[in-house]
Amino acid sequence: MFTGDAGQGESNIRRWIIENDWLEAIVALPLKMFYNTGIATYVWVLSNRKEERRKGKVQLIDATGWSTPLRKNLGEKGVEVSATDADNVLEAFTAFDQYDDTDRSKVFDGVDFGYQKIIVERPLRIVGVDPNRVYTAKEIKQLKEDGVRDETAPPVIKKALPYAATPDPLHGRYEAVIDGRTRVVEYEPDTELRDTEQVPLTEPEGDYADGVEAFFRREVMPYAQDAWIDESKTKIGYEISFTRHFYKPAPMRTLAEIQADIRALEAETDDLIAEIAGKN
């Protein structure tokens, strides 16, 4: 459902099934369904012959509330799916996007479960480095071992690109003066500042080239102006979280209820203080 990072086995299985449009629905079964475990269980409905109305779509059915208690628990097993409960699931599945109870059944586009995992890099900044020269791999290793990191220090340049290269700060290609000439360079990333972000495949591009850039400029750059995306490490993943899609926030207490609780605590505290003072 959601274990496994982007590019790993579980995520790739989900990706293959969804991108090939084999997934019709997933049904979340009630808890305590089995003798030796109380974990959440899900039934995947797969088909390579989808109805036209289901193409490109995935239905999630929350059947956790459709169960019948056993008269006596059998280990962890405390409920069962009766014929009536099964009919409820079948009714929701058959109705598809026409089912009235959206707290029980929701329909999504398959792409809604996908995301791009991007690696956000920031430059290695070491006190005393020369901002106008390229450092070798050996020198950079020594700087990491002996240098003092400081966010106000110049970034360490690891590579100067050909003169025809064009700057692209979003992807880590910056301009610097090397030997008196303006060059496009790449900085050495600081692994201690490396971060990851998950960008939905459905992220709107807005005024930018794509959704990733729009997300990056909105969510990252305001807090790290020197950050860039390492495109070579971007991976696509898929995850399906019933908790996220069927979450029901608990209703907040009213102000009157909170005030009543405070007054009750104050009265209890006063009584305790009086009792302690009386004993003294």
Rosetta blueprint (number, residue, H / E / L):
1 M L
2 F L
3 T L
4 G L
5 D L
6 A L
7 G L
8 Q L
9 G H
10 E H
11 S H
12 N H
13 I H
14 R H
15 R H
16 W H
17 I H
18 I H
19 E H
20 N L
21 D L
22 W L
23 L E
24 E E
25 A E
26 I E
27 V E
28 A E
29 L L
30 P L
31 L L
32 K L
33 M L
34 F E
35 Y L
36 N L
37 T E
38 G L
39 I L
40 A L
41 T L
42 Y E
43 V E
44 W E
45 V E
46 L E
47 S L
48 N L
49 R L
50 K L
51 E L
52 E H
53 R H
54 R H
55 K L
56 G L
57 K E
58 V E
59 Q E
60 L E
61 I E
62 D E
63 A L
64 T L
65 G L
66 W L
67 S L
68 T E
69 P E
70 L E
71 R E
72 K E
73 N E
74 L E
75 G L
76 E L
77 K E
78 G E
79 V E
80 E E
81 V L
82 S L
83 A H
84 T H
85 D H
86 A H
87 D H
88 N H
89 V H
90 L H
91 E H
92 A H
93 F H
94 T H
95 A H
96 F H
97 D H
98 Q H
99 Y L
100 D L
101 D L
102 T L
103 D L
104 R L
105 S E
106 K E
107 V E
108 F E
109 D E
110 G H
111 V H
112 D H
113 F H
114 G E
115 Y E
116 Q E
117 K E
118 I E
119 I E
120 V E
121 E E
122 R L
123 P E
124 L L
125 R E
126 I E
127 V L
128 G L
129 V L
130 D L
131 P L
132 N L
133 R L
134 V E
135 Y L
136 T L
137 A H
138 K H
139 E H
140 I H
141 K H
142 Q H
143 L H
144 K H
145 E H
146 D H
147 G L
148 V L
149 R E
150 D L
151 E L
152 T L
153 A L
154 P L
155 P E
156 V L
157 I E
158 K E
159 K E
160 A E
161 L L
162 P L
163 Y L
164 A L
165 A L
166 T L
167 P L
168 D E
169 P H
170 L H
171 H H
172 G L
173 R E
174 Y E
175 E E
176 A E
177 V E
178 I E
179 D L
180 G L
181 R E
182 T E
183 R E
184 V E
185 V E
186 E E
187 Y E
188 E L
189 P E
190 D L
191 T H
192 E H
193 L H
194 R L
195 D E
196 T E
197 E E
198 Q E
199 V E
200 P E
201 L L
202 T L
203 E L
204 P L
205 E L
206 G L
207 D L
208 Y L
209 A L
210 D L
211 G H
212 V H
213 E H
214 A H
215 F H
216 F H
217 R H
218 R H
219 E H
220 V L
221 M L
222 P L
223 Y L
224 A L
225 Q L
226 D L
227 A L
228 W E
229 I E
230 D L
231 E H
232 S H
233 K H
234 T L
235 K E
236 I E
237 G E
238 Y E
239 E L
240 I L
241 S L
242 F H
243 T H
244 R H
245 H H
246 F L
247 Y L
248 K L
249 P L
250 A L
251 P L
252 M L
253 R L
254 T L
255 L H
256 A H
257 E H
258 I H
259 Q H
260 A H
261 D H
262 I H
263 R H
264 A H
265 L H
266 E H
267 A H
268 E H
269 T H
270 D H
271 D H
272 L H
273 I H
274 A H
275 E H
276 I H
277 A H
278 G H
279 K H
280 N L
